Amino acid sequence: MNASKTVLRTLQDLITLGPKTEKFNRIFDGIRVVASRKPGHIQCELDIDERHLNRNDTLHGGMISSLTDSVSTLALDTNEKKPSKSASIELSVSFLKAAKKGETLLIDAETVKLGRTLAFLSVEFRNKQNNELLATGKHTKYIS
């Protein structure tokens, strides 16, 4: 197995452990790791179903915010200089268009800059069927 397949398998294993807990990491249930084109990048997919919806029957904004946090952290973990610890300092999301049940969410996260004590990460959420941009996220983390 080549290095990129090993990274993808390790990331998918991390995600698969989430649903087996009562902790918040169960948010990963249903997420598939699709690619890691380069160090600091990860691409995932999520089929939107009933448990992801708000009262308007669209993808809940809290789900996108949580995915911004979690998936960008996975992208950070793919860097060659992987930090041993990290903590969120700032997180923001811009919601551009609603996603609906039955659609597949394509999540692209990357490390924008990895400094000595800070990491700057970005995430794009797209509708896989038509590539329409649904939301963008920014995440800043303290690293050590």
C-alpha positions as CSV (number, residue, x, y, z in Angstrom):
1,M,0.0,0.0,0.0
2,N,1.5,3.4,-1.0
3,A,1.9,6.3,1.4
4,S,-1.3,8.2,0.3
5,K,-3.4,5.1,0.6
6,T,-2.0,4.5,4.1
7,V,-2.9,8.1,5.1
8,L,-6.4,7.7,3.7
9,R,-6.9,4.4,5.6
10,T,-5.6,5.9,8.9
11,L,-7.9,8.9,8.5
12,Q,-10.9,6.6,7.7
13,D,-10.1,4.5,10.7
14,L,-10.1,7.6,12.9
15,I,-13.5,8.6,11.6
16,T,-14.9,5.1,11.9
17,L,-14.1,5.1,15.7
18,G,-16.2,8.2,16.2
19,P,-19.7,6.6,16.0
20,K,-18.7,3.9,18.4
21,T,-18.6,6.4,21.3
22,E,-21.1,8.4,23.2
23,K,-18.9,11.4,22.9
24,F,-19.3,14.2,20.3
25,N,-17.0,12.4,17.8
26,R,-20.1,10.4,16.8
27,I,-20.7,13.3,14.4
28,F,-18.3,11.4,12.0
29,D,-20.9,8.7,11.5
30,G,-21.3,8.4,7.7
31,I,-18.3,10.5,6.6
32,R,-16.1,8.9,4.0
33,V,-12.5,10.0,3.4
34,V,-12.2,10.4,-0.4
35,A,-8.7,11.8,-1.0
36,S,-5.6,13.5,0.5
37,R,-4.0,15.1,-2.5
38,K,-1.0,16.4,-0.6
39,P,0.2,16.9,3.0
40,G,-2.2,19.2,4.8
41,H,-5.2,18.4,2.7
42,I,-8.2,16.0,3.0
43,Q,-11.4,15.5,1.1
44,C,-14.4,13.8,2.6
45,E,-18.0,13.1,1.6
46,L,-21.2,12.9,3.6
47,D,-24.7,11.8,2.4
48,I,-27.1,14.1,4.1
49,D,-29.9,12.3,5.8
50,E,-32.6,13.0,8.4
51,R,-30.3,13.2,11.4
52,H,-28.4,16.1,9.8
53,L,-31.4,18.3,9.2
54,N,-32.8,21.4,11.0
55,R,-36.5,22.2,11.4
56,N,-36.5,23.6,7.9
57,D,-35.4,20.2,6.5
58,T,-32.0,21.6,5.3
59,L,-28.6,20.7,6.6
60,H,-28.2,22.2,10.1
61,G,-25.7,25.0,10.4
62,G,-24.3,23.5,13.6
63,M,-23.4,20.4,11.6
64,I,-21.4,22.4,9.1
65,S,-19.7,24.3,11.9
66,S,-18.8,21.0,13.6
67,L,-17.5,19.6,10.4
68,T,-15.4,22.7,9.8
69,D,-13.7,22.0,13.2
70,S,-13.4,18.3,12.8
71,V,-12.4,17.9,9.2
72,S,-10.0,20.8,9.2
73,T,-8.3,19.2,12.2
74,L,-7.9,15.9,10.1
75,A,-6.3,18.0,7.4
76,L,-3.9,19.4,9.9
77,D,-3.1,15.9,11.0
78,T,-1.9,15.0,7.5
79,N,0.9,17.5,7.5
80,E,4.5,16.2,7.6
81,K,5.2,18.3,10.7
82,K,2.1,17.0,12.5
83,P,1.5,18.9,15.8
84,S,1.3,16.7,18.9
85,K,-1.5,18.8,20.4
86,S,-3.9,21.5,19.1
87,A,-6.7,23.6,20.4
88,S,-9.2,25.8,18.5
89,I,-8.7,29.5,18.9
90,E,-11.2,30.8,16.2
91,L,-13.7,29.3,13.9
92,S,-16.0,30.9,11.4
93,V,-18.4,29.7,8.7
94,S,-20.1,31.6,5.9
95,F,-23.3,29.9,4.8
96,L,-24.0,30.5,1.1
97,K,-26.8,28.0,0.2
98,A,-28.8,25.3,1.9
99,A,-28.2,21.6,1.4
100,K,-31.0,19.1,1.4
101,K,-31.7,15.5,2.4
102,G,-30.4,13.1,-0.2
103,E,-27.6,15.4,-1.5
104,T,-24.0,14.5,-1.0
105,L,-21.8,17.0,0.7
106,L,-18.2,17.2,-0.6
107,I,-15.9,18.6,2.1
108,D,-12.5,19.9,1.1
109,A,-10.2,21.0,3.9
110,E,-6.6,22.2,3.8
111,T,-3.9,23.7,5.8
112,V,-3.3,27.3,4.6
113,K,-0.4,28.0,6.9
114,L,1.4,26.0,9.5
115,G,3.5,28.2,11.8
116,R,5.4,27.5,15.0
117,T,2.4,27.9,17.3
118,L,-0.6,28.6,15.0
119,A,-2.2,26.7,12.2
120,F,-4.6,28.4,9.7
121,L,-7.1,26.0,8.0
122,S,-9.8,26.4,5.5
123,V,-12.8,24.3,4.4
124,E,-15.1,24.3,1.4
125,F,-18.5,22.6,1.4
126,R,-19.9,21.8,-2.1
127,N,-22.9,19.9,-3.5
128,K,-21.2,16.9,-5.1
129,Q,-23.9,16.6,-7.8
130,N,-23.5,20.1,-9.2
131,N,-20.3,21.4,-7.5
132,E,-22.2,24.4,-6.1
133,L,-20.4,26.1,-3.2
134,L,-22.6,25.8,-0.1
135,A,-20.4,27.1,2.7
136,T,-16.9,28.0,3.5
137,G,-15.1,27.8,6.9
138,K,-12.0,29.1,8.5
139,H,-10.3,27.6,11.5
140,T,-7.3,28.8,13.5
141,K,-5.7,26.4,16.0
142,Y,-2.9,26.8,18.6
143,I,-0.4,24.0,18.0
144,S,2.4,22.5,20.1
